[in-house]
Amino acid sequence: MSHSTTAPSSARLLTTPGALGLGDLVAIFDDLQFTLKCCERLVAELAHPRPDPVLVESLWVSALNSYARCFRPGDRGMGLTVADVEATGVPGEVTEWHELLGRIRDFSLDGPVNPRETYSVGVSQAEGGEAAGIVITSAVRPLVDDVTVRQTGRLAFELSRLVDERIKDHQQKVFEAASRMTPQQLTALPAIEVAAEPSQ
């Protein structure tokens, strides 16, 4: 937020609880946007006659991980909660869906077995019944489906809107607090460079 008509090239670092909390909210918003972009790419990939399983798994696990990170409480308590999920107004059993995403994420990242395939080991028998060799078979687990991806993307989108409103409110409070500082106090703060936003 800048109240100047020109974009600043530098700023002063704020480390107040409010400023740090604002940073946390922006990080959560970014994770939700990343989740949404992963879901958009997944929908496009799943529409292909033969989706690339490596790309599908990579995007899906990345989406789940980014989504889950938004619900970590953190030092400043800015993490999202189940109440936030319920407040999105997404139709259906949204709380159960949120909890399911957490279980899928845990299985995909921390589960004790391969999330892509299950393997069985057997022994083949010769005509006389004695062991003849070892046979290894596998069963491929199905890829995530389009409906699951779209529902997850919808939830990430609605949570993004909720977080965006919190950012605006928090940003105003941080600016009001900074406005009460004297020029000398502001100058004493560490300088930070402000990267120019790329032109669209």
HELIX and SHEET records of a PDB file:
HELIX    1   1 PRO A   17  LEU A   46  1                                  30    
HELIX    2   2 PRO A   53  ARG A   69  1                                  17    
HELIX    3   3 VAL A   82  ALA A   87  1                                   6    
HELIX    4   4 VAL A   94  ASP A  110  1                                  17    
HELIX    5   5 ASP A  146  SER A  179  1                                  34    
HELIX    6   6 PRO A  183  THR A  187  1                                   5    
SHEET    1   A 2 SER A  10  ARG A  12  0                                        
SHEET    2   A 2 ALA A 191  GLU A 193 -1                                        
SHEET    1   B 2 GLU A 117  GLN A 125  0                                        
SHEET    2   B 2 ALA A 131  VAL A 140 -1                                        
END                                                                             
